Amino acid sequence: MEISEQLLTRLLTDNLDKVGENKEGDAIIKNLNSAMLRTLENCNHTYVLCVLIDLQRKYKDYASMPRLPSLIVKCLLKSSKIIEKVIDKLDIEKILLSIHEYLLVINHESKTTNDE
């Protein structure tokens, strides 16, 4: 969970693209993005989905990182594109439990500022 959290938060570093004289910041962003995509594609898909849902629960209304929930949703959407290919390998019970835990902690009465 920690590595995914670090990758996602580092992707949101302000002005990272402006680091270095030879566009080193762009290379850093590309490498972080590539690492996250490889995580989504190659790691245990059950764990990846559960971690993303748990991170969404953790950062849903986190004021100091308001863009993080939408980045997590993008990762979830990216993961959902390959669900048909990996459905037999998924531990559906674990995923449903993560979704259930997420639904328990959110306030259904009030809208939030993020676009989850």
DACOR-V787456 format. One record per residue. RES is the residue in one small letter. SS is DSSP state (@ for helix, = for strand, . for the rest). OMEGA is omega as a letter, one per 30 degrees, with the letter a starting at -180 (none if undefined). Layout:
res: {RES,RES}
ss: {SS,SS}
omega: {OMEGA,OMEGA}
//
This chain:
res: {m,e,i,s,e,q,l,l,t,r,l,l,t,d,n,l,d,k,v,g,e,n,k,e,g,d,a,i,i,k,n,l,n,s,a,m,l,r,t,l,e,n,c,n,h,t,y,v,l,c,v,l,i,d,l,q,r,k,y,k,d,y,a,s,m,p,r,l,p,s,l,i,v,k,c,l,l,k,s,s,k,i,i,e,k,v,i,d,k,l,d,i,e,k,i,l,l,s,i,h,e,y,l,l,v,i,n,h,e,s,k,t,t,n,d,e}
ss: {.,@,@,@,@,@,@,@,@,@,@,.,.,.,.,@,@,@,.,.,.,.,.,@,@,@,@,@,@,@,@,@,@,@,@,@,@,@,@,@,@,@,.,.,@,@,@,@,@,@,@,@,@,@,@,@,@,@,@,.,.,.,@,@,@,.,.,@,@,@,@,@,@,@,@,@,@,@,@,@,.,.,@,@,@,@,@,@,@,.,.,@,@,@,@,@,@,@,@,@,@,@,@,@,@,.,.,.,.,.,.,.,.,.,.,.}
omega: {a,a,l,l,l,l,a,a,l,l,a,l,a,l,l,l,a,a,l,a,a,l,l,l,l,l,l,l,l,l,l,l,l,l,l,l,l,l,a,a,a,a,l,a,l,a,a,l,l,l,l,l,l,l,l,l,a,a,a,a,a,a,a,l,a,a,a,l,l,l,l,l,l,l,l,l,l,l,a,a,a,a,a,a,a,a,a,a,a,l,a,a,l,a,l,l,l,l,l,l,l,a,l,a,a,l,a,a,a,l,l,a,l,a,a,none}
//
